[in-house]
Amino acid sequence: MNAEVEILGVAVKNKRVDAAMSQVEEYLKNDKLNTIGIVTMQMLMQASQDDRWKKYIADFDMTVICETEVLDAAGFDPEEPIYEEVESNEFIARLFWYLIQKACRIYVLGDTEGEAKALEKYLVETYPGILIAGSAVVNSLEEASYDSLINEINSKTVDVIVSGLAGTRQDQFVLENSSKINAKIWFSLGEHPSVQNDAGIKTSWWGNLLKKNTFRRMVTKYNSEKDG
């Protein structure tokens, strides 16, 4: 399945894992930077109220849904295989194992030094053999310093940039500098809850519960008003 779905008035390009991995293979052959973004409940709630976030999601070359609550909101049948793919984070696992097989070099970005190092540590421990070329903090950089970061990335002969940056910061960074970056793929993890939890980054069961409840209420209200 490869289709666009609408959730809270936000269009999301959605692919099953096999189709997504075929697209990844093509991206690695391209001579430009392609973008892949994880889509979460939090992103959709923000996008429904802020056009910047809506554009942020629309601008990705490929998006991957990472929470079953998003599938529910899009009207998928819970018996469909895509539920198992999402619950097991199959795309992320297959992506990183594929990058290991292809000896791709990865660069990690984070909002803070601690988060960048935590994400790097998570990748190394979870995917033995992964090639981490380096990491950097974008939050501490002034706009004028972006060029030095791009030069650093390019000097490492990076294939894939894994971004743990929050918000539309990464969107701004990529859109303004994509032509200068020699990497093949920009992979935005956004606020992926299970990855954050495994990496020890800013998440809690209580916050996730509140988010799920809020998301479900917003979807019910939106659909009711749309149908009415």
C-alpha positions in Angstrom: 0.0 0.0 0.0 1.2 3.5 -0.9 -1.3 6.2 -0.3 -1.9 9.6 1.1 -4.1 9.8 4.2 -5.7 12.8 6.0 -5.6 13.2 9.8 -6.9 16.3 11.5 -6.9 18.0 8.1 -3.2 17.2 7.6 -2.2 15.2 4.5 0.3 12.5 5.2 2.2 10.5 2.6 2.2 6.9 3.8 4.1 3.8 2.6 4.2 0.2 3.8 7.7 -0.9 4.9 8.6 -2.8 1.7 7.7 0.2 -0.5 9.5 2.5 1.9 12.7 0.5 1.7 12.5 0.4 -2.1 12.4 4.1 -2.0 15.4 4.3 0.4 17.4 2.2 -2.1 16.5 4.8 -4.8 17.4 7.7 -2.5 20.9 6.3 -1.9 21.5 6.3 -5.7 20.4 10.0 -6.1 22.6 13.0 -6.4 20.5 15.1 -4.1 19.4 15.1 -0.4 16.1 13.3 0.1 14.1 13.7 3.3 12.3 11.0 5.4 10.2 12.0 8.4 8.6 10.0 11.2 5.1 11.2 11.8 3.8 11.3 15.4 0.6 12.3 17.2 2.3 15.3 18.6 3.3 16.5 15.1 -0.2 16.1 13.8 -1.7 18.0 16.7 0.7 20.9 16.1 0.1 20.8 12.3 -3.6 21.0 12.7 -3.2 24.3 14.4 0.0 25.7 12.8 0.6 26.0 9.1 4.3 25.9 9.6 4.0 22.3 10.9 1.6 21.4 8.2 4.2 22.5 5.6 6.9 20.7 7.6 5.1 17.4 7.1 4.2 18.1 3.5 7.8 19.0 2.6 9.2 15.5 3.4 9.9 13.3 0.4 8.6 10.4 2.4 6.8 10.1 5.7 6.5 7.0 8.0 3.7 6.7 10.6 5.2 5.5 13.9 2.2 5.2 16.3 -0.9 3.0 16.0 -3.1 5.8 17.3 -2.3 7.7 14.0 -3.4 4.6 12.0 -6.6 4.5 14.0 -7.2 8.2 13.2 -6.6 7.6 9.5 -9.3 4.9 9.5 -7.1 1.8 9.0 -8.5 -1.6 9.9 -6.7 -2.9 13.1 -6.3 -6.3 11.4 -4.2 -4.8 8.6 -0.5 -5.9 8.6 0.6 -2.2 8.8 -0.3 -2.3 12.5 2.3 -4.9 13.3 4.8 -3.0 11.2 4.2 0.2 13.3 4.1 -1.5 16.6 7.4 -3.2 16.0 9.1 -0.1 14.5 9.9 -2.3 11.5 10.9 0.5 9.2 13.5 1.9 11.5 15.0 -1.5 12.2 15.1 -2.5 8.5 16.5 1.0 7.5 19.4 0.8 9.9 20.3 -2.8 9.2 20.2 -2.0 5.5 22.5 1.0 6.0 24.9 -1.4 7.9 24.9 -3.8 5.0 25.7 -1.0 2.6 28.4 0.4 4.9 26.7 3.8 4.8 28.2 6.5 7.0 25.8 8.2 9.4 26.0 11.6 11.1 23.8 12.4 14.2 22.3 15.7 15.0 20.7 16.7 18.3 19.3 19.8 20.2 21.8 19.3 23.1 25.1 17.6 23.5 23.5 15.1 25.8 20.7 14.2 23.4 23.1 13.9 20.5 25.4 11.6 22.4 22.4 9.6 23.8 21.1 9.1 20.3 24.5 8.1 19.0 24.9 5.6 21.9 21.5 4.1 21.2 22.3 3.5 17.5 25.6 1.9 18.3 24.3 -0.4 21.0 21.1 -1.3 19.1 22.6 -1.8 15.6 26.1 -3.3 16.0 28.3 -2.5 13.0 26.6 0.9 12.3 29.1 3.5 11.0 28.8 6.7 12.9 30.9 9.4 11.2 30.2 12.0 13.9 27.6 14.1 15.7 26.8 17.7 16.4 24.5 20.0 18.2 22.4 22.4 16.1 20.7 24.2 19.0 23.9 26.0 20.0 24.8 27.2 16.6 24.1 30.7 15.2 22.8 30.8 11.7 26.1 32.1 10.5 27.7 28.9 11.8 25.6 26.6 9.7 28.2 26.6 7.0 30.8 25.1 9.4 28.4 22.3 10.3 27.8 21.6 6.6 31.5 21.6 5.9 32.0 19.1 8.8 29.3 16.8 7.5 30.6 17.0 3.9 34.2 16.3 5.1 33.1 13.1 6.7 31.6 11.7 3.4 28.3 11.2 5.1 25.5 9.1 3.4 22.7 9.6 6.0 22.0 12.3 8.5 19.9 11.1 11.5 18.2 14.1 13.0 16.9 14.1 16.6 16.1 17.8 16.4 12.8 19.0 17.7 10.3 21.2 15.9 10.6 22.9 12.6 14.3 23.8 13.2 15.4 20.8 11.0 13.0 21.9 8.3 14.5 25.3 8.2 18.0 23.9 8.3 17.4 21.4 5.4 15.4 23.7 3.2 18.0 26.5 3.4 21.0 24.2 3.0 20.0 21.1 1.1 21.8 22.0 -2.0 25.1 22.4 0.0 24.8 19.0 1.8 26.4 16.1 0.0 24.5 13.4 2.0 21.9 11.2 0.3 19.2 11.0 3.1 18.0 13.2 5.9 16.1 11.0 8.4 14.1 13.0 10.9 13.2 11.0 14.0 11.1 13.9 15.4 9.8 12.9 18.8 9.6 9.2 18.2 8.4 7.9 21.7 10.0 4.5 21.7 13.3 5.6 20.3 13.4 8.5 22.8 12.6 6.1 25.6 15.2 3.5 24.6 17.8 6.3 24.2 16.9 7.9 27.5 15.7 11.1 26.0 12.9 13.3 27.4 9.8 11.1 27.6 7.5 9.7 30.3 4.6 7.3 30.4 2.4 10.0 31.9 3.2 12.5 29.2 2.6 9.9 26.6 -0.8 9.0 28.1 -1.9 12.6 28.2 -0.8 13.0 24.6 -2.7 9.9 23.4 -5.9 11.1 25.2 -5.6 14.6 23.8 -5.0 13.3 20.3 -8.0 11.0 20.4 -10.3 13.8 21.6 -9.0 16.1 18.8 -9.6 13.5 16.1 -13.1 12.7 17.4 -14.0 16.4 17.5 -12.5 17.1 14.0 -14.3 14.1 12.4 -17.6 15.1 14.1 -17.4 18.6 12.8 -16.3 17.5 9.4 -19.2 15.0 9.1 -21.7 17.5 10.5 
